């Protein structure tokens, strides 16, 4: 189980930490973070395919956080953590955000199901979801998690820490081998 806050404390002074943000995510801040990440990646990664994967997955992570923060907008638990880390063999995009306890079991089940799929099964499920064209009340088709697994080629690591009866802290790590 991943603990985003603990991982951040361990990496705070590390050269592996390319980007870290802690706070509230807004639309304009998302664009600024993506620009910053793109510039950092241009300095450390020469393989354009890897850069594109890392960038696209970061977009998915930030969009998921941005769209899902609505459910806790009026609580005191709004702070979000996002990191991009470069190790000797991979990039890690790590995020942490508060979620409503009501959504915890559904999210866990969804990630576990997607993590178990083969590449072919995932591709088929993704296309099927696109063909359905069914969008949630927030205008999303629920493809973000599938997209992260598809683009990284690896299962997602995640964990939940109960905060109180209403909220949990959701930690997510997407690893992209280079």
C-alpha positions in Angstrom: 0.0 0.0 0.0 1.4 3.4 -1.0 1.4 6.3 1.4 1.9 9.6 -0.5 2.6 11.8 2.5 5.3 9.4 3.7 6.9 9.1 0.3 6.9 12.9 -0.1 8.8 13.3 3.2 11.4 10.7 2.1 11.9 12.5 -1.3 11.6 16.1 -0.2 15.3 16.9 -0.6 16.1 14.3 -3.3 17.3 15.0 -6.8 14.9 12.3 -8.0 12.0 14.7 -7.2 11.3 16.6 -10.5 8.1 18.2 -9.4 6.1 18.5 -6.3 3.0 20.5 -5.5 0.9 20.6 -2.3 -2.3 22.6 -2.1 -5.6 23.0 -3.9 -5.9 22.3 -7.6 -7.6 24.8 -9.9 -7.9 24.8 -13.6 -5.2 27.5 -14.2 -2.9 25.8 -11.7 -3.3 22.5 -13.5 -2.1 24.2 -16.7 0.9 25.8 -14.9 1.8 22.4 -13.3 1.7 20.8 -16.7 3.9 23.5 -18.3 6.4 23.1 -15.5 6.4 19.3 -15.8 6.8 19.6 -19.6 9.9 21.9 -19.1 11.4 19.6 -16.4 10.9 16.5 -18.6 12.5 18.3 -21.5 15.7 18.8 -19.4 16.0 15.2 -18.1 14.4 12.9 -20.7 15.5 12.6 -24.3 13.2 9.8 -25.4 10.1 11.7 -26.7 7.9 8.6 -26.4 8.7 8.4 -22.6 8.2 12.1 -22.2 4.8 11.9 -23.9 3.7 9.0 -21.7 4.7 10.7 -18.5 3.0 13.9 -19.6 -0.2 12.3 -20.7 -0.5 10.2 -17.5 0.2 13.4 -15.4 -2.7 15.0 -17.3 -5.0 12.1 -16.4 -3.9 12.2 -12.7 -4.5 16.0 -12.5 -7.8 15.8 -14.3 -9.0 13.0 -11.9 -8.0 15.0 -8.9 -9.6 18.2 -10.2 -12.9 16.6 -11.1 -13.2 14.5 -8.0 -12.3 17.3 -5.6 -15.8 18.6 -6.1 -17.2 16.0 -3.7 -15.2 17.5 -0.8 -15.3 21.2 -1.8 -16.9 22.3 1.5 -14.8 20.2 3.8 -11.6 21.2 5.6 -9.8 18.3 3.8 -9.0 19.8 0.4 -5.2 19.7 0.2 -3.7 17.7 -2.6 -0.2 16.4 -3.2 1.2 15.6 -6.7 4.8 14.5 -7.4 6.8 13.4 -10.4 9.8 11.4 -9.5 12.6 10.0 -11.8 14.4 6.9 -10.6 17.2 5.0 -12.4 14.6 2.8 -14.1 11.3 4.6 -14.1 9.2 7.7 -13.6 6.6 7.7 -10.9 3.6 10.0 -10.8 2.4 10.0 -7.3 -0.7 11.8 -6.0 -2.7 12.0 -2.8 -6.1 13.6 -2.3 -9.1 13.3 0.0 -12.1 11.5 -1.1 -15.6 10.9 0.4 -15.6 7.6 2.3 -18.8 6.6 0.4 -16.7 6.3 -2.8 -13.7 4.4 -1.3 -15.0 0.8 -1.9 -16.1 1.5 -5.4 -12.8 3.2 -6.4 -10.8 0.3 -4.8 -12.9 -2.3 -6.6 -12.6 -0.4 -9.9 -8.8 -0.1 -9.7 -8.4 -3.7 -8.6 -10.5 -4.9 -11.5 -8.6 -2.8 -14.1 -5.3 -3.9 -12.6 -6.2 -7.6 -13.2 -7.0 -7.2 -16.9 -4.5 -8.3 -19.6 -3.5 -5.7 -22.2 -6.0 -7.1 -24.7 -8.8 -7.2 -22.2 -8.1 -3.6 -21.2 -8.0 -2.5 -24.8 -11.4 -4.2 -25.4 -13.0 -2.7 -22.3 -11.6 0.7 -23.1 -13.0 0.6 -26.6 -16.3 -0.7 -25.4 -16.6 2.2 -22.9 -15.8 4.7 -25.6 -18.5 3.1 -27.9 -21.1 3.3 -25.1 -20.6 7.0 -25.0 -22.1 7.1 -21.5 -21.0 10.0 -19.5 -21.4 10.8 -15.8 -23.2 13.9 -14.5 -19.8 15.5 -14.5 -19.3 14.8 -18.2 -16.8 12.0 -17.8 -16.9 8.5 -19.2 -14.8 6.9 -16.5 -11.8 6.2 -18.7 -9.1 7.9 -16.6 -8.0 4.8 -14.6 -8.0 2.6 -17.6 -6.0 5.2 -19.5 -3.3 5.4 -16.8 -2.9 1.6 -16.8 -2.9 1.5 -20.7 -0.4 4.2 -21.1 2.0 3.1 -18.3 1.6 -0.6 -19.2 1.7 -1.4 -15.4 -0.9 -1.9 -12.6 -1.6 1.1 -10.4 -0.4 1.1 -6.8 -2.8 2.7 -4.4 -3.9 2.9 -0.8 -6.4 4.6 1.5 -6.0 6.1 4.9 -9.2 6.7 6.9 -9.3 10.3 8.1 -12.7 10.2 9.8 -16.2 8.9 9.2 -16.7 11.1 6.1 -13.2 11.2 4.5 -10.3 9.1 3.4 -6.9 10.0 1.9 -6.4 8.3 -1.4 -2.8 7.7 -2.5 -2.0 6.7 -6.1 1.2 5.8 -7.9 1.6 5.3 -11.6 5.0 3.9 -12.7 6.4 4.4 -16.2 9.5 2.3 -17.0 12.1 4.0 -19.2 
